[in-house]
């Protein structure tokens, strides 16, 4: 019971008084360690994270069906509040997306850039971008993260 209370307290801190944790479902390959690390980051930021392990072919088909352009694909695909979150998107950008609520497919960080959430180990960091995926499949720059 104490763990549950602590988890709820953290959710209130991150989400604001009276808010409930936002549910997030992540599709990933079972052997992907960086996906698990990204999920841990999202949990630490107050998301209620669940996972579904898939083989690579099924995961690719899920990405295509969800409207993720091939050049925007990362290693895992999440759903939160009807949006697709592709790859190592920082929680701040997910929160911004949920707050602004644009008519869009969702957000993507293509590839696996060092320094992105879940890829931030070994002291290496590279600049990366977060893209907004429009309903028609086009993309636009949503946020930029410099190398540190």
N, C-alpha and C positions, 0 to 999 in steps of 0.2 A: 504494500500500500504506500509506503514511503517513497518508493521509486516512482510510482504513478503520480503522486502529489508533486514531486520534484519536476517531473516532465511537464506537468500542467503549468507549474510556475514558470518554467523556461518558456513555454508557449506564450504565456501572457506577456512576459518581458519582450519577446521578439515580435509579437503580433499586436500588442496593445491590449489594454484592459477590456475584458469581455469577449475577446476574439477567440475562436477555436482554431486549432492547428489545421492548416490547409493540407488536404490529402493529395499525395503524389504517388503515382504508379510508374515504376521504372522497368522497361524491357531491356535486358542485357544478356550477354553471354556469361555462363556460369564461371568461367575461368578468368574473367576480367577483374583484376585487382583495382584498377583505377576507377572503375564503375562503382565498386564497393566503397572506395574512399570518397567519391563524389556524393554518394548516398549518405555517408556518415556526416559529411559537411552539411547537407540539406537537413538532416535530422537535428543537428546541433543548432540550426537556424530556425527550428520550430516547425518544420514540415513533418507530416505523418507519412513516412515513406514505406511503400511496399514494393516488392520486386517480383518479376517473372523472368526466369531464365529461359533463353531460346537459343537454338543453334543459329549460326551466322546467316544461313539462307532465309530462315523465317524472320529473323530480325531485319534483314534487308527489305523483305517484302512488307513488313510492318511500316518501315520508314517511308517507302514508296507510297503505300496506301494512306499514310498520314499526311502526305503532301510535302515531304522534305525533299528538296532538290538534291540530286546526287553530289553536287559540289559543296553542299552544306552538311553532309553527313559526318557524324562523330561516332563514338563507340557505343553509346547507349541512347535510348529514346524514352523520355518521360512524358506523362500527361498530368497536367494540373489545371483544374478549373476550365477544362475544355481546350486548353492550349497544349501544343507540342513543345517540349524543351529538348533540343537535340544537342547532345554532347556536354561538355564541361562548362555550362553557363553558370556564372556566379549568382548566388542567391539574391543579391541586391538588384540585379536586372530582372529576375523572376518577380520579385516583389513590385518593382516598377511596372512591369507588364500587367500584373494583376490589378494594380491601382489605376493605371491609365485605361485598361481594358479596350485596346484597339481591336478593330475587326481584322484579325490576322490568324494565320496558322499557328505561329508561335515564334520562338527564339532558337538560334543555333550558334554554336561555336564549332566551326568545322575542324576536323582532325583532332589531334591530341596535343595542344600546345603546352610546353613546359611552363609551369607557374600558374596555370588555370586551376580552379578548385578540383581536387582529386589528382592533379598532375603536379602538385606543388611539393615535391620531395627532392632531396639531393642538392638543394640550394640553387638549382638552375631555374631561370625564368626568361621567357621571351614575350615580346609584345603579342597580343591577340585581340581579335575583334569579336563582338557579339552582333549578330545580324537578326533583323526582324524579317520573318517570312510572311509575305502578303498572301492573301487568299488565291491570287492568280499564279503563285509560285515565284514571283519576283522577290528580290531581297534588297534591303537597304541597311546601311550601317546604323546600329542601335547604340553601341557603346564601344569605346576603345580602352584597352588596358595596356599601359606601357610595360616594357621589360624593367625588372627591378634588379 
